[in-house]
Amino acid sequence: MKSNLIYLAMALITGALIPIQASTNAAFSKSVGNPFLTGLMVFIVGLIGMVAFIVISGTAMPTTQQVISAPLYSYLGGVIVVIYVIMISVLVPRIGVGTSIAFILTGQVIFAVIIDHFGLFNVVPRSINFTRIIGLVLLISGVYIVMKK
């Protein structure tokens, strides 16, 4: 468990960045008046950051064969992040950061459990059990409590 603590801390910090991104995307979208332009700018800045990281870290580029042999579904990540960036820019000004993130998190956990259970996308299966169902019920209850005025 101790060896996992650094990864758990990294996950917590990454999670903390999500509402910051939601807020900054919404602010940028308000400034430019369009969530699609916001998404474009987010991806331009992200592309510059990734290129810099690859160059600085000396990461080797994959071969053409490696790129071609990747499962088609593995490219969905790019589409999903586009949808996320646009939707968070639309949702936050209308329903708030807390509600947006709470619903996004709930969707993430519900579908993570489904993906685990069925071993979708080549992940190691983890069956849905009573404990995991209770966790989902508590999560949904928590979202309701957070949203309650």
MIGUGU-945235 format. One record per atom (N, C-alpha, C): residue in one letter; atom name; x, y, z. Coordinates in steps of 0.02 Angstrom, whole numbers, plus 50000, padded with zeros to 5 digits. Last residue first. Example, Ala and Ser with C-alpha at 12.3 -4.5 7.8 and 13.67 -1.06 7.14 Angstrom:
# residues 2
> s / N / 50642 / 49888 / 50354
> s / CA / 50684 / 49947 / 50357
> s / C / 50645 / 50002 / 50394
> a / N / 50660 / 49716 / 50390
> a / CA / 50615 / 49775 / 50390
> a / C / 50660 / 49835 / 50390
***
This chain:
# residues 149
> k / N / 48506 / 51137 / 49906
> k / CA / 48514 / 51207 / 49928
> k / C / 48496 / 51216 / 50000
> k / N / 48599 / 50999 / 49853
> k / CA / 48540 / 51024 / 49890
> k / C / 48554 / 51094 / 49916
> m / N / 48719 / 50954 / 49802
> m / CA / 48678 / 50997 / 49760
> m / C / 48621 / 51030 / 49798
> v / N / 48767 / 50872 / 49903
> v / CA / 48807 / 50929 / 49882
> v / C / 48765 / 50979 / 49843
> i / N / 48665 / 50774 / 49905
> i / CA / 48675 / 50817 / 49964
> i / C / 48715 / 50879 / 49945
> y / N / 48683 / 50715 / 49779
> y / CA / 48619 / 50746 / 49796
> y / C / 48628 / 50795 / 49854
> v / N / 48812 / 50665 / 49796
> v / CA / 48799 / 50715 / 49744
> v / C / 48734 / 50752 / 49759
> g / N / 48785 / 50570 / 49896
> g / CA / 48830 / 50627 / 49910
> g / C / 48820 / 50682 / 49859
> s / N / 48708 / 50479 / 49825
> s / CA / 48679 / 50515 / 49883
> s / C / 48720 / 50577 / 49899
> i / N / 48804 / 50434 / 49736
> i / CA / 48745 / 50469 / 49710
> i / C / 48711 / 50508 / 49766
> l / N / 48890 / 50374 / 49831
> l / CA / 48913 / 50427 / 49787
> l / C / 48855 / 50468 / 49760
> l / N / 48807 / 50275 / 49886
> l / CA / 48833 / 50329 / 49929
> l / C / 48858 / 50387 / 49887
> v / N / 48789 / 50196 / 49772
> v / CA / 48731 / 50227 / 49804
> v / C / 48753 / 50285 / 49849
> l / N / 48923 / 50156 / 49750
> l / CA / 48887 / 50196 / 49699
> l / C / 48827 / 50231 / 49730
> g / N / 48944 / 50081 / 49868
> g / CA / 48985 / 50140 / 49852
> g / C / 48952 / 50185 / 49801
> i / N / 48852 / 49979 / 49848
> i / CA / 48842 / 50024 / 49904
> i / C / 48883 / 50088 / 49893
> i / N / 48917 / 49918 / 49739
> i / CA / 48850 / 49947 / 49730
> i / C / 48835 / 49996 / 49786
> r / N / 49033 / 49873 / 49801
> r / CA / 49038 / 49924 / 49748
> r / C / 48970 / 49957 / 49735
> t / N / 48977 / 49779 / 49889
> t / CA / 49015 / 49836 / 49914
> t / C / 49020 / 49891 / 49862
> f / N / 48919 / 49684 / 49801
> f / CA / 48877 / 49723 / 49847
> f / C / 48913 / 49786 / 49872
> n / N / 49006 / 49700 / 49643
> n / CA / 48984 / 49663 / 49702
> n / C / 48944 / 49711 / 49746
> i / N / 49062 / 49677 / 49482
> i / CA / 49020 / 49719 / 49525
> i / C / 48998 / 49674 / 49583
> s / N / 49230 / 49616 / 49456
> s / CA / 49157 / 49608 / 49459
> s / C / 49123 / 49659 / 49503
> r / N / 49345 / 49670 / 49351
> r / CA / 49332 / 49671 / 49423
> r / C / 49257 / 49671 / 49430
> p / N / 49455 / 49627 / 49216
> p / CA / 49388 / 49629 / 49246
> p / C / 49390 / 49630 / 49323
> v / N / 49575 / 49732 / 49151
> v / CA / 49567 / 49672 / 49191
> v / C / 49498 / 49676 / 49226
> v / N / 49530 / 49800 / 48991
> v / CA / 49552 / 49807 / 49060
> v / C / 49540 / 49742 / 49097
> n / N / 49490 / 49805 / 48856
> n / CA / 49547 / 49764 / 48874
> n / C / 49573 / 49776 / 48945
> f / N / 49371 / 49871 / 48843
> f / CA / 49432 / 49905 / 48821
> f / C / 49495 / 49871 / 48847
> l / N / 49290 / 49790 / 48982
> l / CA / 49289 / 49826 / 48918
> l / C / 49356 / 49860 / 48905
> g / N / 49258 / 49706 / 49086
> g / CA / 49325 / 49702 / 49058
> g / C / 49329 / 49737 / 48990
> f / N / 49139 / 49717 / 49152
> f / CA / 49138 / 49680 / 49088
> f / C / 49207 / 49675 / 49056
> h / N / 49181 / 49787 / 49267
> h / CA / 49141 / 49726 / 49272
> h / C / 49145 / 49684 / 49209
> d / N / 49249 / 49902 / 49217
> d / CA / 49284 / 49851 / 49257
> d / C / 49246 / 49784 / 49256
> i / N / 49140 / 49967 / 49155
> i / CA / 49199 / 49946 / 49116
> i / C / 49238 / 49892 / 49152
> i / N / 49059 / 49989 / 49270
> i / CA / 49034 / 49948 / 49213
> i / C / 49093 / 49922 / 49171
> v / N / 49143 / 50072 / 49343
> v / CA / 49123 / 50008 / 49372
> v / C / 49097 / 49961 / 49317
> a / N / 49150 / 50179 / 49255
> a / CA / 49212 / 50144 / 49273
> a / C / 49195 / 50075 / 49302
> f / N / 49019 / 50224 / 49254
> f / CA / 49044 / 50189 / 49194
> f / C / 49111 / 50155 / 49207
> i / N / 49014 / 50276 / 49386
> i / CA / 48965 / 50226 / 49363
> i / C / 48993 / 50188 / 49304
> v / N / 49120 / 50369 / 49382
> v / CA / 49123 / 50312 / 49427
> v / C / 49075 / 50257 / 49405
> q / N / 49077 / 50462 / 49283
> q / CA / 49141 / 50428 / 49278
> q / C / 49142 / 50364 / 49320
> g / N / 48955 / 50509 / 49334
> g / CA / 48957 / 50472 / 49270
> g / C / 49021 / 50432 / 49263
> t / N / 49008 / 50573 / 49448
> t / CA / 48960 / 50517 / 49455
> t / C / 48959 / 50475 / 49391
> l / N / 49087 / 50672 / 49387
> l / CA / 49118 / 50621 / 49429
> l / C / 49072 / 50560 / 49437
> i / N / 48984 / 50746 / 49327
> i / CA / 49037 / 50716 / 49286
> i / C / 49071 / 50660 / 49325
> f / N / 48914 / 50789 / 49439
> f / CA / 48882 / 50745 / 49390
> f / C / 48933 / 50710 / 49346
> a / N / 49015 / 50865 / 49502
> a / CA / 48981 / 50811 / 49538
> a / C / 48949 / 50762 / 49490
> i / N / 49045 / 50961 / 49405
> i / CA / 49096 / 50911 / 49423
> i / C / 49064 / 50852 / 49459
> s / N / 48921 / 51032 / 49404
> s / CA / 48950 / 51003 / 49344
> s / C / 48998 / 50947 / 49361
> t / N / 48908 / 51072 / 49538
> t / CA / 48859 / 51027 / 49509
> t / C / 48887 / 50993 / 49446
> g / N / 49026 / 51154 / 49551
> g / CA / 49012 / 51097 / 49595
> g / C / 48964 / 51047 / 49565
> v / N / 49013 / 51254 / 49451
> v / CA / 49070 / 51208 / 49451
> v / C / 49053 / 51145 / 49491
> g / N / 48851 / 51284 / 49373
> g / CA / 48902 / 51292 / 49424
> g / C / 48956 / 51238 / 49420
> i / N / 48761 / 51287 / 49270
> i / CA / 48742 / 51249 / 49330
> i / C / 48795 / 51251 / 49385
> r / N / 48813 / 51384 / 49178
> r / CA / 48741 / 51373 / 49185
> r / C / 48722 / 51337 / 49249
> p / N / 48952 / 51387 / 49175
> p / CA / 48916 / 51450 / 49183
> p / C / 48841 / 51441 / 49197
> v / N / 48973 / 51242 / 49162
> v / CA / 48993 / 51279 / 49222
> v / C / 48956 / 51346 / 49228
> l / N / 48930 / 51196 / 49030
> l / CA / 48895 / 51180 / 49092
> l / C / 48910 / 51226 / 49150
> v / N / 49019 / 51242 / 48930
> v / CA / 48948 / 51257 / 48925
> v / C / 48913 / 51249 / 48993
> s / N / 49141 / 51193 / 48970
> s / CA / 49136 / 51265 / 48956
> s / C / 49063 / 51287 / 48950
> i / N / 49112 / 51060 / 48976
> i / CA / 49126 / 51094 / 49040
> i / C / 49122 / 51169 / 49030
> m / N / 49094 / 51033 / 48839
> m / CA / 49038 / 51029 / 48885
> m / C / 49051 / 51064 / 48951
> i / N / 49224 / 51052 / 48786
> i / CA / 49168 / 51093 / 48763
> i / C / 49111 / 51092 / 48814
> v / N / 49296 / 50956 / 48860
> v / CA / 49316 / 51027 / 48861
> v / C / 49258 / 51071 / 48839
> y / N / 49226 / 50835 / 48827
> y / CA / 49231 / 50859 / 48896
> y / C / 49246 / 50934 / 48897
> i / N / 49245 / 50825 / 48688
> i / CA / 49178 / 50831 / 48715
> i / C / 49180 / 50860 / 48785
> v / N / 49385 / 50810 / 48690
> v / CA / 49354 / 50866 / 48654
> v / C / 49284 / 50879 / 48681
> v / N / 49397 / 50691 / 48759
> v / CA / 49423 / 50751 / 48791
> v / C / 49396 / 50814 / 48755
> i / N / 49339 / 50603 / 48664
> i / CA / 49309 / 50612 / 48730
> i / C / 49333 / 50676 / 48763
> v / N / 49430 / 50608 / 48559
> v / CA / 49361 / 50631 / 48549
> v / C / 49328 / 50646 / 48616
> g / N / 49543 / 50554 / 48623
> g / CA / 49545 / 50621 / 48594
> g / C / 49476 / 50650 / 48584
> g / N / 49498 / 50425 / 48657
> g / CA / 49518 / 50472 / 48709
> g / C / 49519 / 50544 / 48683
> l / N / 49482 / 50347 / 48544
> l / CA / 49424 / 50381 / 48571
> l / C / 49442 / 50433 / 48624
> y / N / 49589 / 50271 / 48509
> y / CA / 49589 / 50340 / 48486
> y / C / 49529 / 50380 / 48511
> s / N / 49560 / 50145 / 48549
> s / CA / 49609 / 50183 / 48590
> s / C / 49614 / 50256 / 48568
> y / N / 49478 / 50085 / 48457
> y / CA / 49446 / 50118 / 48513
> y / C / 49496 / 50159 / 48555
> l / N / 49574 / 50026 / 48372
> l / CA / 49537 / 50085 / 48349
> l / C / 49505 / 50122 / 48407
> p / N / 49729 / 49978 / 48448
> p / CA / 49657 / 49965 / 48436
> p / C / 49621 / 50031 / 48418
> a / N / 49878 / 50001 / 48353
> a / CA / 49839 / 50018 / 48413
> a / C / 49765 / 50004 / 48398
> s / N / 49944 / 49984 / 48234
> s / CA / 49921 / 49924 / 48269
> s / C / 49881 / 49938 / 48333
> i / N / 49983 / 50112 / 48197
> i / CA / 49933 / 50076 / 48156
> i / C / 49903 / 50017 / 48195
> v / N / 50082 / 50138 / 48293
> v / CA / 50022 / 50181 / 48288
> v / C / 49966 / 50145 / 48251
> q / N / 50174 / 50037 / 48264
> q / CA / 50144 / 50041 / 48331
> q / C / 50080 / 50082 / 48329
> q / N / 50209 / 50071 / 48132
> q / CA / 50176 / 50007 / 48145
> q / C / 50142 / 50007 / 48214
> t / N / 50275 / 50191 / 48151
> t / CA / 50213 / 50191 / 48113
> t / C / 50174 / 50127 / 48128
> t / N / 50336 / 50198 / 48321
> t / CA / 50344 / 50183 / 48250
> t / C / 50275 / 50186 / 48216
> p / N / 50332 / 50339 / 48434
> p / CA / 50315 / 50270 / 48414
> p / C / 50328 / 50260 / 48339
> m / N / 50474 / 50433 / 48491
> m / CA / 50410 / 50430 / 48455
> m / C / 50396 / 50358 / 48435
> a / N / 50544 / 50439 / 48654
> a / CA / 50548 / 50415 / 48584
> a / C / 50478 / 50414 / 48553
> t / N / 50573 / 50577 / 48757
> t / CA / 50529 / 50521 / 48741
> t / C / 50535 / 50503 / 48667
> g / N / 50644 / 50679 / 48815
> g / CA / 50679 / 50634 / 48769
> g / C / 50638 / 50572 / 48752
> s / N / 50589 / 50776 / 48893
> s / CA / 50598 / 50710 / 48923
> s / C / 50636 / 50661 / 48878
> i / N / 50586 / 50884 / 48803
> i / CA / 50626 / 50889 / 48865
> i / C / 50639 / 50820 / 48894
> v / N / 50498 / 50833 / 48704
> v / CA / 50566 / 50854 / 48687
> v / C / 50610 / 50854 / 48749
> i / N / 50381 / 50808 / 48779
> i / CA / 50413 / 50754 / 48741
> i / C / 50485 / 50771 / 48725
> f / N / 50354 / 50938 / 48828
> f / CA / 50367 / 50883 / 48874
> f / C / 50403 / 50825 / 48839
> a / N / 50330 / 51007 / 48708
> a / CA / 50385 / 51027 / 48752
> a / C / 50404 / 50971 / 48799
> v / N / 50217 / 50938 / 48664
> v / CA / 50277 / 50938 / 48623
> v / C / 50337 / 50956 / 48667
> m / N / 50128 / 50971 / 48770
> m / CA / 50148 / 50902 / 48758
> m / C / 50211 / 50897 / 48716
> g / N / 50117 / 51112 / 48755
> g / CA / 50143 / 51082 / 48817
> g / C / 50166 / 51011 / 48807
> i / N / 50061 / 51120 / 48628
> i / CA / 50126 / 51151 / 48640
> i / C / 50158 / 51121 / 48703
> l / N / 49941 / 51054 / 48655
> l / CA / 49987 / 51027 / 48605
> l / C / 50057 / 51056 / 48616
> g / N / 49882 / 51142 / 48750
> g / CA / 49900 / 51073 / 48768
> g / C / 49949 / 51042 / 48720
> v / N / 49861 / 51254 / 48670
> v / CA / 49906 / 51260 / 48727
> v / C / 49929 / 51190 / 48749
> i / N / 49770 / 51192 / 48581
> i / CA / 49832 / 51223 / 48556
> i / C / 49883 / 51228 / 48612
> f / N / 49668 / 51154 / 48668
> f / CA / 49707 / 51103 / 48634
> f / C / 49771 / 51130 / 48603
> v / N / 49621 / 51277 / 48712
> v / CA / 49644 / 51228 / 48762
> v / C / 49688 / 51176 / 48727
> m / N / 49579 / 51331 / 48589
> m / CA / 49636 / 51362 / 48626
> m / C / 49664 / 51314 / 48678
> l / N / 49472 / 51244 / 48560
> l / CA / 49529 / 51251 / 48514
> l / C / 49589 / 51279 / 48550
> g / N / 49386 / 51270 / 48668
> g / CA / 49415 / 51203 / 48658
> g / C / 49476 / 51206 / 48614
> t / N / 49354 / 51403 / 48638
> t / CA / 49387 / 51387 / 48701
> t / C / 49421 / 51319 / 48695
> l / N / 49286 / 51385 / 48520
> l / CA / 49350 / 51421 / 48518
> l / C / 49390 / 51409 / 48583
> f / N / 49177 / 51318 / 48574
> f / CA / 49218 / 51284 / 48525
> f / C / 49286 / 51318 / 48518
> p / N / 49113 / 51409 / 48659
> p / CA / 49148 / 51351 / 48689
> p / C / 49192 / 51313 / 48640
> n / N / 49124 / 51582 / 48646
> n / CA / 49112 / 51521 / 48608
> n / C / 49149 / 51462 / 48639
> g / N / 49165 / 51704 / 48699
> g / CA / 49095 / 51696 / 48680
> g / C / 49079 / 51632 / 48643
> v / N / 49282 / 51742 / 48756
> v / CA / 49281 / 51737 / 48683
> v / C / 49211 / 51724 / 48656
> s / N / 49243 / 51750 / 48894
> s / CA / 49282 / 51804 / 48861
> s / C / 49276 / 51802 / 48786
> k / N / 49180 / 51629 / 48916
> k / CA / 49142 / 51692 / 48926
> k / C / 49177 / 51750 / 48891
> s / N / 49286 / 51544 / 48894
> s / CA / 49228 / 51541 / 48850
> s / C / 49186 / 51604 / 48856
> f / N / 49367 / 51577 / 49003
> f / CA / 49391 / 51590 / 48935
> f / C / 49333 / 51591 / 48886
> a / N / 49283 / 51533 / 49107
> a / CA / 49304 / 51603 / 49103
> a / C / 49327 / 51621 / 49033
> a / N / 49276 / 51396 / 49077
> a / CA / 49215 / 51437 / 49077
> a / C / 49232 / 51511 / 49071
> n / N / 49410 / 51361 / 49095
> n / CA / 49379 / 51353 / 49030
> n / C / 49316 / 51396 / 49024
> t / N / 49423 / 51388 / 49232
> t / CA / 49462 / 51427 / 49184
> t / C / 49434 / 51421 / 49114
> s / N / 49333 / 51292 / 49285
> s / CA / 49324 / 51364 / 49298
> s / C / 49361 / 51407 / 49248
> a / N / 49389 / 51172 / 49240
> a / CA / 49319 / 51189 / 49224
> a / C / 49308 / 51264 / 49232
> q / N / 49516 / 51176 / 49298
> q / CA / 49509 / 51179 / 49225
> q / C / 49438 / 51199 / 49206
> i / N / 49474 / 51165 / 49430
> i / CA / 49512 / 51225 / 49409
> i / C / 49506 / 51232 / 49334
> p / N / 49415 / 51040 / 49431
> p / CA / 49372 / 51098 / 49440
> p / C / 49408 / 51164 / 49423
> i / N / 49540 / 50967 / 49400
> i / CA / 49481 / 50965 / 49357
> i / C / 49434 / 51024 / 49369
> l / N / 49637 / 50968 / 49499
> l / CA / 49646 / 51011 / 49441
> l / C / 49584 / 51016 / 49397
> a / N / 49599 / 50870 / 49587
> a / CA / 49592 / 50939 / 49609
> a / C / 49600 / 50988 / 49551
> g / N / 49639 / 50757 / 49515
> g / CA / 49568 / 50770 / 49525
> g / C / 49555 / 50842 / 49546
> t / N / 49777 / 50771 / 49532
> t / CA / 49748 / 50775 / 49465
> t / C / 49673 / 50790 / 49469
> i / N / 49784 / 50749 / 49670
> i / CA / 49805 / 50813 / 49642
> i / C / 49775 / 50823 / 49572
> l / N / 49740 / 50615 / 49673
> l / CA / 49704 / 50667 / 49710
> l / C / 49720 / 50736 / 49682
> a / N / 49838 / 50552 / 49597
> a / CA / 49769 / 50550 / 49574
> a / C / 49728 / 50605 / 49608
> m / N / 49951 / 50574 / 49677
> m / CA / 49949 / 50602 / 49609
> m / C / 49877 / 50604 / 49583
> a / N / 49912 / 50500 / 49789
> a / CA / 49921 / 50572 / 49795
> a / C / 49919 / 50606 / 49726
> l / N / 49914 / 50373 / 49731
> l / CA / 49851 / 50399 / 49758
> l / C / 49855 / 50475 / 49766
> y / N / 50049 / 50364 / 49702
> y / CA / 50000 / 50364 / 49647
> y / C / 49932 / 50390 / 49670
> i / N / 50103 / 50366 / 49829
> i / CA / 50122 / 50419 / 49783
> i / C / 50072 / 50423 / 49725
> l / N / 50045 / 50248 / 49881
> l / CA / 50028 / 50314 / 49909
> l / C / 50046 / 50371 / 49862
> n / N / 50091 / 50127 / 49836
> n / CA / 50036 / 50158 / 49800
> n / C / 50020 / 50228 / 49825
> s / N / 50183 / 50091 / 49928
> s / CA / 50207 / 50106 / 49861
> s / C / 50153 / 50139 / 49819
> k / N / 50100 / 50061 / 50037
> k / CA / 50143 / 50120 / 50040
> k / C / 50168 / 50140 / 49970
> m / N / 50041 / 49940 / 50000
> m / CA / 50000 / 50000 / 50000
> m / C / 50043 / 50063 / 50000
***
